[in-house]
């Protein structure tokens, strides 16, 4: 409503996706503000139809409060769609400098971002180029490689800790309680013979 009052009357808001929590309130607000002709609810959109929907859009406005990663932002950038998104959670990491940011719980901030992009074709063009470049920095191959590296590092650190614990058990001069037995609240023979308290 605020965006339309700031000059966005020619635009329609398309809400894509299935009904989520508190969706009844969204429908009530659209009706109460007299925006039924300005807001479209698509319902669930199959993955195969998303590229067409994005190519028909002027901007993706995604003021999410929480994201594990932010895949919709990445998909939009890869489609050459200018993006407005939240300045919270993981979204700044995904968007980098290639998106327009807003405060997700501030209506004025969201409306201002929409107005900026609607009134500035040069900025939209710039964000398209920046978004395509930013999207190329992400790939499933890179994600898999980095995830495997984390697993390998954890496995290596765990192996090192096990070796240190084993050397404590084998070394009769050590006064430390062996880690596996301290966690199990029992003591091995070496720990008992040294009078370790568990």
ZAKOLNU-28423 format. One record per residue: residue number from 1; residue in one letter; x, y, z of N, C-alpha, C in turn. Coordinates in pm, whole numbers, m for minus. Example, Ala and Ser with C-alpha at 12.3 -4.5 7.8 and 13.67 -1.06 7.14 Angstrom:
2
seq  type  n.x  n.y  n.z  ca.x  ca.y  ca.z  c.x  c.y  c.z
1  A  1319  m569  780  1230  m450  780  1320  m330  780
2  S  1285  m225  708  1367  m106  714  1290  3  787
***
This chain:
198
seq  type  n.x  n.y  n.z  ca.x  ca.y  ca.z  c.x  c.y  c.z
1  X  83  m119  0  0  0  0  88  126  0
2  X  187  127  86  274  245  94  351  265  m37
3  X  398  157  m97  469  167  m225  377  225  m332
4  X  254  181  m336  160  234  m435  135  383  m413
5  X  127  425  m288  107  567  m259  230  650  m297
6  X  347  584  m307  469  654  m345  495  646  m495
7  X  396  604  m571  410  604  m717  415  467  m782
8  X  390  362  m706  400  228  m763  269  171  m811
9  X  174  257  m852  41  209  m891  45  115  m1011
10  X  142  131  m1099  145  48  m1220  192  m95  m1195
11  X  244  m120  m1077  299  m252  m1046  198  m339  m975
12  X  213  m470  m996  137  m568  m920  234  m647  m832
13  X  187  m681  m714  264  m766  m624  219  m909  m647
14  X  312  m996  m683  281  m1137  m706  343  m1216  m590
15  X  258  m1276  m509  304  m1358  m397  303  m1503  m442
16  X  421  m1556  m467  435  m1692  m519  465  m1789  m406
17  X  395  m1900  m406  419  m2004  m306  292  m2045  m237
18  X  300  m2159  m172  185  m2211  m99  153  m2127  23
19  X  38  m2153  80  m5  m2080  199  79  m2123  319
20  X  129  m2025  391  211  m2053  509  138  m2012  636
21  X  216  m1996  742  160  m1956  871  94  m1820  860
22  X  m18  m1803  925  m89  m1675  936  m132  m1618  801
23  X  m149  m1703  701  m183  m1653  568  m320  m1584  567
24  X  m411  m1621  657  m544  m1560  659  m533  m1410  681
25  X  m440  m1370  767  m422  m1227  796  m375  m1151  672
26  X  m291  m1216  590  m244  m1151  467  m362  m1125  374
27  X  m449  m1225  355  m566  m1207  270  m658  m1097  324
28  X  m676  m1095  456  m761  m993  518  m705  m852  494
29  X  m571  m839  509  m508  m707  489  m522  m659  346
30  X  m502  m749  251  m516  m712  109  m657  m660  82
31  X  m756  m729  135  m895  m684  116  m921  m553  189
32  X  m875  m542  313  m900  m422  394  m839  m298  330
33  X  m724  m314  263  m657  m200  199  m707  m175  57
34  X  m800  m257  11  m854  m240  m123  m753  m272  m232
35  X  m670  m373  m209  m561  m406  m301  m584  m537  m376
36  X  m706  m586  m380  m729  m716  m442  m691  m719  m590
37  X  m698  m605  m658  m658  m600  m799  m508  m582  m816
38  X  m440  m543  m708  m297  m514  m716  m210  m628  m665
39  X  m272  m727  m599  m195  m837  m541  m245  m969  m600
40  X  m153  m1048  m651  m187  m1180  m707  m126  m1288  m618
41  X  m205  m1388  m587  m158  m1504  m512  m152  m1621  m609
42  X  m33  m1670  m637  m19  m1778  m736  m44  m1915  m676
43  X  m29  m1929  m545  m27  m2063  m487  107  m2128  m518
44  X  115  m2258  m497  240  m2331  m522  283  m2315  m668
45  X  412  m2287  m688  468  m2274  m823  570  m2386  m843
46  X  547  m2475  m941  645  m2582  m967  780  m2524  m1006
47  X  887  m2595  m973  1023  m2548  m1005  1038  m2514  m1153
48  X  974  m2593  m1239  988  m2572  m1383  928  m2437  m1427
49  X  834  m2383  m1348  770  m2257  m1384  837  m2134  m1322
50  X  926  m2155  m1226  990  m2042  m1158  1071  m1952  m1252
51  X  1153  m2008  m1342  1229  m1919  m1431  1139  m1825  m1512
52  X  1027  m1875  m1563  935  m1791  m1639  876  m1680  m1554
53  X  842  m1715  m1430  787  m1616  m1338  891  m1508  m1308
54  X  1014  m1550  m1287  1120  m1453  m1257  1151  m1363  m1376
55  X  1150  m1421  m1496  1179  m1340  m1615  1068  m1238  m1641
56  X  946  m1266  m1597  835  m1173  m1617  834  m1063  m1511
57  X  911  m1081  m1403  909  m986  m1291  1006  m870  m1316
58  X  977  m759  m1251  1065  m643  m1256  1172  m653  m1147
59  X  1131  m705  m1031  1218  m714  m914  1170  m827  m824
60  X  1263  m894  m756  1225  m986  m649  1238  m908  m519
61  X  1129  m901  m444  1132  m839  m311  1117  m952  m211
62  X  1223  m976  m134  1228  m1093  m46  1271  m1049  95
63  X  1181  m983  168  1217  m932  301  1202  m1037  411
64  X  1280  m1142  400  1271  m1255  493  1330  m1219  629
65  X  1271  m1275  734  1323  m1254  869  1432  m1353  904
66  X  1429  m1471  845  1530  m1573  876  1548  m1664  756
67  X  1670  m1695  725  1702  m1787  616  1819  m1875  659
68  X  1809  m2001  626  1923  m2089  647  2032  m2059  545
69  X  1990  m2025  424  2088  m1989  321  2039  m1871  238
70  X  1924  m1881  176  1875  m1773  92  1870  m1810  m55
71  X  1829  m1933  m83  1827  m1983  m220  1741  m1899  m315
72  X  1624  m1848  m273  1546  m1765  m366  1622  m1642  m415
73  X  1702  m1583  m328  1783  m1466  m368  1886  m1508  m472
74  X  1952  m1620  m449  2052  m1670  m543  1988  m1706  m677
75  X  1872  m1771  m674  1802  m1807  m798  1764  m1683  m877
76  X  1716  m1580  m808  1677  m1457  m877  1799  m1389  m940
77  X  1909  m1381  m867  2029  m1319  m923  2077  m1397  m1045
78  X  2073  m1530  m1037  2117  m1613  m1150  2025  m1597  m1270
79  X  1900  m1552  m1246  1805  m1528  m1354  1815  m1387  m1410
80  X  1904  m1306  m1353  1917  m1168  m1399  1809  m1077  m1345
81  X  1750  m1114  m1231  1642  m1035  m1172  1698  m949  m1059
82  X  1677  m817  m1061  1721  m733  m950  1652  m777  m821
83  X  1724  m771  m710  1674  m825  m584  1674  m718  m475
84  X  1564  m716  m400  1556  m644  m273  1541  m751  m167
85  X  1628  m748  m67  1617  m849  38  1658  m792  172
86  X  1642  m872  275  1668  m830  412  1816  m813  441
87  X  1845  m724  534  1982  m703  577  2012  m785  703
88  X  1948  m902  715  1964  m987  833  1994  m1132  792
89  X  2029  m1213  893  2055  m1357  876  2164  m1380  771
90  X  2147  m1481  688  2250  m1518  590  2239  m1438  461
91  X  2136  m1355  448  2109  m1290  319  2218  m1193  274
92  X  2279  m1114  361  2390  m1029  315  2509  m1111  262
93  X  2530  m1229  317  2638  m1315  268  2608  m1363  126
94  X  2483  m1395  101  2443  m1443  m32  2440  m1327  m132
95  X  2379  m1216  m92  2361  m1104  m184  2484  m1019  m206
96  X  2571  m1013  m105  2691  m929  m118  2653  m785  m151
97  X  2721  m728  m249  2691  m591  m291  2602  m589  m415
98  X  2543  m704  m447  2468  m718  m572  2317  m702  m555
99  X  2272  m665  m436  2128  m651  m411  2102  m520  m338
100  X  1976  m483  m335  1930  m368  m257  1878  m424  m125
101  X  1920  m364  m14  1880  m416  117  1771  m332  180
102  X  1691  m398  266  1589  m329  343  1584  m392  482
103  X  1520  m322  573  1495  m376  706  1363  m453  700
104  X  1365  m582  725  1247  m665  697  1124  m634  782
105  X  1141  m572  896  1025  m541  981  988  m393  975
106  X  1042  m323  875  1018  m180  862  951  m153  727
107  X  821  m122  730  744  m102  607  803  11  524
108  X  845  119  590  902  233  518  1029  193  444
109  X  1111  110  506  1235  65  444  1208  m19  320
110  X  1111  m109  329  1075  m194  214  1018  m108  102
111  X  925  m18  136  864  68  35  968  157  m31
112  X  1063  208  46  1168  295  m10  1254  217  m109
113  X  1288  92  m76  1369  9  m167  1292  m19  m296
114  X  1164  m50  m285  1082  m74  m403  1074  52  m489
115  X  1054  166  m426  1044  293  m499  1175  325  m570
116  X  1288  303  m501  1419  330  m563  1436  250  m692
117  X  1408  120  m684  1428  37  m804  1324  65  m912
118  X  1201  93  m871  1096  121  m971  1126  249  m1049
119  X  1190  344  m983  1212  474  m1047  1350  489  m1108
120  X  1433  385  m1099  1572  398  m1145  1611  279  m1234
121  X  1582  287  m1364  1617  177  m1455  1767  148  m1458
122  X  1850  251  m1441  1996  230  m1443  2039  144  m1324
123  X  1977  169  m1208  2009  88  m1090  1963  m56  m1110
124  X  1847  m78  m1170  1801  m214  m1198  1898  m285  m1292
125  X  1941  m213  m1395  2037  m271  m1490  2168  m308  m1420
126  X  2214  m220  m1333  2337  m244  m1257  2323  m368  m1167
127  X  2209  m377  m1099  2187  m492  m1010  2175  m622  m1088
128  X  2119  m618  m1209  2116  m739  m1293  2257  m789  m1318
129  X  2346  m698  m1359  2484  m737  m1390  2556  m785  m1264
130  X  2542  m710  m1155  2607  m749  m1029  2554  m883  m979
131  X  2422  m903  m993  2360  m1027  m946  2408  m1148  m1022
132  X  2419  m1135  m1154  2470  m1247  m1235  2612  m1283  m1193
133  X  2695  m1181  m1171  2834  m1206  m1129  2839  m1269  m990
134  X  2755  m1219  m898  2751  m1274  m762  2704  m1419  m764
135  X  2605  m1449  m845  2551  m1586  m852  2656  m1684  m902
136  X  2744  m1638  m989  2850  m1727  m1042  2951  m1766  m935
137  X  2956  m1693  m823  3051  m1729  m716  3001  m1847  m633
138  X  2875  m1887  m656  2817  m2001  m585  2797  m2116  m682
139  X  2826  m2237  m638  2798  m2355  m719  2783  m2475  m627
140  X  2711  m2576  m675  2696  m2697  m595  2831  m2766  m577
141  X  2916  m2759  m680  3049  m2822  m670  3128  m2759  m556
142  X  3126  m2625  m549  3197  m2555  m442  3136  m2589  m307
143  X  3003  m2591  m298  2936  m2623  m171  2973  m2762  m124
144  X  2975  m2859  m215  3010  m2997  m178  3156  m3004  m133
145  X  3245  m2938  m208  3387  m2940  m173  3409  m2879  m33
146  X  3346  m2764  m7  3365  m2699  123  3304  m2780  236
147  X  3190  m2844  211  3129  m2929  313  3218  m3049  343
148  X  3273  m3111  240  3365  m3224  261  3489  m3181  340
149  X  3539  m3062  311  3655  m3012  386  3624  m2995  534
150  X  3503  m2949  566  3463  m2937  706  3459  m3075  771
151  X  3398  m3173  704  3393  m3309  758  3532  m3366  779
152  X  3620  m3345  682  3758  m3396  695  3830  m3332  812
153  X  3811  m3201  830  3877  m3131  940  3825  m3183  1075
154  X  3694  m3202  1086  3636  m3254  1210  3686  m3395  1237
155  X  3691  m3479  1131  3740  m3616  1148  3886  m3616  1193
156  X  3966  m3530  1136  4108  m3522  1172  4124  m3477  1318
157  X  4046  m3374  1357  4055  m3326  1496  4007  m3432  1594
158  X  3903  m3506  1558  3852  m3613  1644  3956  m3724  1657
159  X  4020  m3759  1547  4124  m3862  1549  4240  m3820  1637
160  X  4280  m3694  1628  4390  m3643  1711  4353  m3651  1859
161  X  4229  m3613  1893  4185  m3621  2034  4185  m3765  2083
162  X  4142  m3858  1998  4141  m3999  2038  4283  m4049  2064
163  X  4375  m4009  1977  4514  m4051  1995  4570  m3994  2124
164  X  4536  m3870  2156  4584  m3809  2281  4526  m3882  2402
165  X  4397  m3918  2394  4333  m3992  2503  4397  m4128  2519
166  X  4427  m4196  2408  4488  m4328  2414  4627  m4320  2475
167  X  4702  m4213  2447  4837  m4203  2503  4832  m4177  2652
168  X  4726  m4111  2699  4711  m4089  2843  4688  m4222  2913
169  X  4606  m4309  2853  4578  m4440  2912  4704  m4526  2912
170  X  4783  m4522  2805  4900  m4609  2792  5017  m4562  2877
171  X  5021  m4434  2908  5136  m4378  2980  5108  m4384  3130
172  X  5176  m4477  3201  5154  m4495  3344  5193  m4376  3427
173  X  5272  m4282  3373  5315  m4167  3452  5216  m4052  3446
174  X  5115  m4064  3358  5020  m3955  3344  4923  m3956  3460
175  X  4885  m3840  3505  4788  m3829  3614  4650  m3788  3562
176  X  4635  m3779  3430  4507  m3738  3373  4413  m3857  3361
177  X  4288  m3833  3380  4187  m3936  3358  4165  m3950  3209
178  X  4160  m4074  3159  4140  m4092  3016  4003  m4041  2975
179  X  3998  m3971  2863  3876  m3905  2818  3758  m4001  2801
180  X  3774  m4114  2733  3656  m4200  2715  3597  m4246  2847
181  X  3684  m4276  2948  3631  m4325  3074  3574  m4213  3160
182  X  3629  m4093  3149  3571  m3983  3226  3433  m3950  3173
183  X  3414  m3964  3042  3283  m3938  2984  3184  m4047  3023
184  X  3231  m4170  3036  3144  m4282  3071  3126  m4295  3222
185  X  3195  m4212  3297  3192  m4212  3444  3245  m4343  3502
186  X  3339  m4406  3432  3409  m4523  3485  3557  m4498  3466
187  X  3640  m4583  3522  3784  m4564  3508  3848  m4690  3454
188  X  3948  m4671  3368  4024  m4786  3320  4122  m4826  3429
189  X  4192  m4937  3407  4287  m4984  3507  4394  m4882  3540
190  X  4445  m4813  3442  4550  m4714  3466  4497  m4602  3554
191  X  4375  m4554  3524  4318  m4444  3603  4293  m4490  3748
192  X  4241  m4614  3765  4213  m4665  3901  4341  m4683  3980
193  X  4446  m4734  3913  4570  m4759  3986  4635  m4628  4031
194  X  4604  m4518  3958  4663  m4388  3997  4570  m4312  4090
195  X  4458  m4374  4127  4366  m4312  4224  4290  m4194  4166
196  X  4267  m4195  4036  4193  m4084  3974  4048  m4084  4025
197  X  3995  m3968  4049  3856  m3954  4087  3773  m3926  3963
198  X  3669  m4001  3944  3583  m3983  3827  3462  m3903  3870
***
